[in-house]
Amino acid sequence: MVVDTRFKKIIIIFIILFMNDHHAAAVNLEDEDGPISYKIEMLSWEKVNELLPNHSKFTIIDSETGLQFKVQRRAGKMHMDAQPLSRKDTAIMKKIYNGRWSWKRRAIIVLVKDQMIAASMHGMPHGAGSINNGFPGHFCVHFSGSTTHRSGRADLAHELMICKIDEYLNEAEPYELINIFAIAINQTDTKILHAIVSKFGSPNRINKVANNMKYFSVTRYLNRPLKNTKGLLQVDIPVEATYFTMDNRKEAKIIHFIVRRESLTDAWLIDQKNLYKELK
């Protein structure tokens, strides 16, 4: 049976828009009457590794812009090392990153025939490359359960892009939220940032913080992390932090993150008003 490719593109665009509106990286949408499954799956790295062995070719769709390009897997044991298939594909990938290669992670859909898989990529050429495509090296693609080759641990920034962010954040502990805050700043991801701060007060406050900061890092926690926060509604977490402003000024200071929730069943959120006071 010949599949209407225009219809398939419409479905893909719809799913991408749905993902943007709901911060979701796994959506169950199927066309019951058609031969193609329009479902974004959260496949484990073990299954992806079998599905897409070295030299496999597939399509990457950027979930934010909808732009897509073809790639080939070249290597990678714990995640995928990939390269754009042609100079045209390299140009599309660079366009996704606004004309500048970047380590910033992006939520993507890996399209293999009729299968759509939630994944994450960064956009920085590094290491070896062996395709005449104008891309000086390879880039990394992570799936659920992928780890970095050097540390052997999952990369939290990639995990946030792959997972359903809402579900992940609903279960995040106070100390995790501080790590996620750093990732949101460093990835320039305002969606994640707004999802982890309290909604009280003007949203312009947190925007001012984000717009004036290009890099944030926690040097150390000043108190030993609490082992159990189950019965608490508020935690004061002092940290020693370093950050760079947009005009390249380096700041090092102690910041108190007030993390609170309305009830024991609610998600933890960083107090926006206090955070603005600490960082303004």
C-alpha positions as a printed Julia matrix, in Angstrom:
280×3 Matrix{Float64}:
  0.0    0.0    0.0
  1.35   3.48  -0.87
  1.27   5.85   2.06
  0.38   9.5    1.47
  3.61  11.23   2.54
  1.81  14.57   2.87
 -0.51  13.05   5.46
  2.46  11.64   7.36
  4.11  15.07   7.47
  0.9   16.62   8.82
  0.81  14.02  11.6
  4.47  14.71  12.46
  3.88  18.47  12.59
  0.83  17.95  14.81
  2.8   15.8   17.23
  5.63  18.35  17.36
  3.19  21.14  18.2
  1.59  18.93  20.83
  4.99  18.28  22.39
  5.82  21.97  22.54
  2.57  22.84  24.26
  2.75  20.1   26.88
  6.52  19.62  27.4
  5.96  15.97  26.47
  8.51  13.68  24.88
  6.29  10.61  24.65
  2.9   10.87  23.03
  0.48   8.05  22.23
 -1.16   9.0   18.96
 -2.08   6.32  16.47
 -3.97   6.2   13.2
 -6.11   3.1   13.67
 -7.08   2.88  10.0
 -3.62   3.36   8.5
 -0.61   1.05   8.13
  1.71   3.45   9.97
  1.91   3.87  13.75
  2.03   7.6   14.59
  3.2    6.99  18.14
  6.27   8.48  19.77
  7.87   5.68  21.77
 10.19   5.86  24.75
 12.45   3.02  23.63
 15.33   1.92  25.85
 18.89   2.28  24.57
 19.21  -1.53  24.49
 16.32  -1.78  22.0
 17.48   1.21  19.94
 20.97  -0.28  19.78
 19.51  -3.39  18.13
 17.11  -1.45  15.9
 19.76   0.95  14.6
 23.17  -0.76  14.39
 26.25   1.05  13.11
 25.84   2.57   9.62
 22.03   2.66   9.95
 20.37   5.7    8.39
 17.41   7.55   9.86
 15.78  10.98  10.15
 16.02  13.4   13.06
 13.13  15.84  13.64
 13.76  18.8   15.94
 10.74  19.05  18.26
 10.93  22.85  18.6
 11.38  23.97  14.98
 10.0   20.95  13.09
 13.11  20.95  10.87
 14.36  17.51   9.92
 17.56  16.08   8.47
 19.02  12.67   7.64
 21.84  11.1    9.62
 23.87   7.92   9.87
 25.0    6.15  13.0
 28.77   5.75  12.94
 29.68   4.42  16.39
 28.83   4.55  20.1
 28.41   1.84  22.74
 26.32   3.59  25.41
 24.74   6.22  23.18
 24.81   6.97  19.48
 27.59   8.81  17.66
 26.03  10.11  14.46
 26.81  12.3   11.45
 24.59  14.24   9.05
 24.29  12.31   5.81
 25.14  15.15   3.4
 26.18  18.81   3.28
 22.52  19.71   2.9
 21.71  17.82   6.11
 24.6   19.55   7.9
 23.2   22.93   6.84
 19.75  22.05   8.22
 21.24  20.9   11.51
 23.23  24.13  11.8
 20.07  26.11  11.08
 18.38  24.33  14.03
 21.19  25.69  16.21
 20.78  29.22  14.82
 23.93  29.03  12.72
 26.33  28.19  15.57
 27.39  24.75  16.76
 26.48  24.21  20.41
 26.63  21.66  23.22
 23.04  22.55  24.15
 20.7   19.58  24.21
 17.54  19.56  22.15
 14.5   17.29  22.27
 14.2   15.35  19.01
 12.2   12.59  17.37
 14.13   9.83  15.64
 12.11   8.64  12.65
 12.84   5.09  11.4
 10.42   3.98   8.67
  7.05   4.19  10.5
  8.56   4.34  13.99
  9.05   7.5   16.06
 11.4    7.41  19.06
 11.93  10.09  21.72
 15.58  11.17  21.91
 17.94  14.07  22.6
 20.92  15.48  20.72
 23.54  18.16  21.12
 24.93  20.18  18.24
 28.71  20.23  18.68
 30.98  18.44  16.16
 33.72  16.55  17.99
 35.93  13.51  17.55
 36.24  11.64  14.3
 34.07  11.96  11.19
 34.25   9.96   7.99
 31.49  11.32   5.72
 32.11  14.09   3.18
 29.34  16.24   4.62
 31.0   19.45   5.85
 30.51  18.35   9.46
 33.9   18.16  11.24
 33.33  15.12  13.45
 30.24  13.52  14.94
 27.52  14.49  17.44
 25.79  12.47  20.17
 22.22  11.18  20.26
 20.89   9.88  23.59
 17.88   7.66  24.24
 16.21   6.47  27.43
 18.87   4.67  29.46
 21.83   6.05  27.49
 24.96   7.05  29.39
 28.03   9.09  28.54
 31.04   7.09  27.37
 33.42   8.82  29.77
 31.48   8.76  33.06
 29.2    5.78  32.45
 26.32   7.8   33.94
 23.17   9.23  32.41
 23.39  12.87  31.3
 20.62  14.74  33.16
 20.29  17.41  30.46
 19.68  14.71  27.84
 17.28  12.88  30.17
 15.16  16.02  30.57
 14.88  16.32  26.81
 13.93  12.66  26.36
 11.55  12.13  29.27
  8.13  13.57  29.87
  9.38  16.66  31.66
  6.14  17.17  33.6
  6.33  13.67  35.06
 10.01  13.99  35.87
  9.59  17.34  37.62
  6.58  16.18  39.62
  8.83  13.6   41.28
 12.02  15.7   41.53
 13.45  16.22  45.01
 14.54  19.72  46.17
 18.23  19.09  45.49
 17.47  17.77  42.02
 15.57  20.99  41.24
 18.73  23.02  41.83
 20.63  20.87  39.32
 17.73  21.27  36.88
 17.8   25.04  37.42
 21.47  25.07  36.39
 20.67  23.0   33.29
 17.77  25.28  32.34
 20.04  28.34  32.56
 22.91  26.71  30.67
 20.58  25.33  27.98
 18.66  28.63  27.72
 15.48  26.61  28.24
 12.79  28.93  29.62
 10.13  26.19  29.45
 11.97  24.07  32.0
 12.82  27.16  34.04
  9.18  28.24  34.34
  8.19  24.67  35.21
 10.42  24.51  38.31
  9.75  27.9   39.94
  6.7   28.95  41.94
  3.97  30.72  40.02
  3.48  33.46  42.6
  4.71  36.89  41.55
  5.56  38.25  38.14
  7.03  35.81  35.59
  9.17  38.71  34.4
 11.31  38.25  37.5
 12.61  34.85  36.53
 12.92  36.02  32.91
 15.19  38.86  34.06
 17.36  36.38  35.93
 17.6   34.05  32.92
 18.2   36.82  30.39
 21.13  38.19  32.39
 22.85  34.85  32.98
 24.73  32.69  30.46
 26.18  30.01  32.76
 25.4   28.78  36.28
 27.19  26.17  38.38
 26.84  24.95  41.96
 30.34  24.7   43.41
 29.21  22.96  46.59
 26.31  22.51  48.98
 27.02  24.21  52.3
 24.9   21.8   54.32
 24.77  18.04  54.08
 21.76  17.12  51.88
 18.75  15.87  53.8
 18.22  12.15  53.33
 14.45  12.37  53.67
 12.18  15.29  52.76
  8.9   13.36  52.72
  7.34  15.16  55.7
  8.56  18.65  54.82
  6.86  21.53  53.0
  9.87  23.84  52.74
 13.64  23.41  52.54
 16.32  26.12  52.66
 19.33  24.96  50.62
 22.39  27.24  50.78
 24.9   26.67  48.0
 28.15  28.15  46.87
 27.59  29.08  43.23
 29.49  30.56  40.31
 27.81  32.17  37.34
 28.6   34.34  34.35
 26.45  37.28  33.27
 25.74  38.14  29.66
 28.5   40.76  29.71
 30.95  38.0   30.81
 31.26  39.11  34.44
 32.03  36.22  36.75
 30.11  36.15  40.03
 30.75  33.83  42.98
 28.37  33.99  45.92
 26.34  32.03  48.43
 22.75  31.59  47.29
 19.87  30.33  49.39
 17.41  28.28  47.34
 14.06  28.16  49.09
 12.25  25.09  47.75
  8.64  24.64  48.83
  5.4   22.83  48.07
  1.8   23.55  49.02
  1.05  20.08  50.36
  2.85  16.76  50.87
  1.44  15.46  47.58
  2.35  18.51  45.48
  5.52  18.91  43.42
  8.46  20.83  44.84
  9.09  24.29  43.31
 11.86  26.86  43.76
 10.51  30.04  45.38
 10.64  32.55  42.53
 10.48  35.7   44.68
 13.37  34.61  46.88
 15.43  33.42  43.89
 15.05  36.81  42.22
 16.15  38.52  45.43
 19.24  36.28  45.63
 20.3   36.72  42.0
 19.15  40.19  40.93
